[in-house]
Amino acid sequence: MATQDPVNTTSPSFIKNRRSSLIAAIFLMATSAIGPGFITQTATFTATMGAAFAFGILASIVIDFVVQQSIWRVITVTNMRASDIANKAIPVVDTY
C-alpha cells in the first residue's frame, strides 16, 4: 500500500486553503434557504415597503452570516461533528 505524506497543518498555504474552503461552506449554508419564492416575496415587499424592508433583509443576512461563521469556527476548532458538540453542550439532545 502506498503511504501518504503527512499534511503540514501549520503551513501558510494549508491555512489559506482551509480558510477559503470554510468561507465557501459558510456562504453556501447561509444562502441555502434562498429560493424562487424568497426572491419573489422579497421583490414584492420591497416594492411596497421600500428601504425599511430592504434594511431588514440586509440585517438578517448579516446576522445569519455571523452565526454561521461562529458555528463553523466551533466545529473546526473542536474537530468534532456538530451533533457531537450539541450532545456535549446539552446532554438531553442525544435522544435519537
Secondary structure, 3 states (H helix, E strand, C coil): CCCCCCCCCCCHHHHHHHHHHHHHHHHHHHHCCCCHHHHHHHHHHHHHHCHHHHHHHHHHHHHHHHHHHHHHHHHHHHCCCHHHHHHHHCHHHCCC
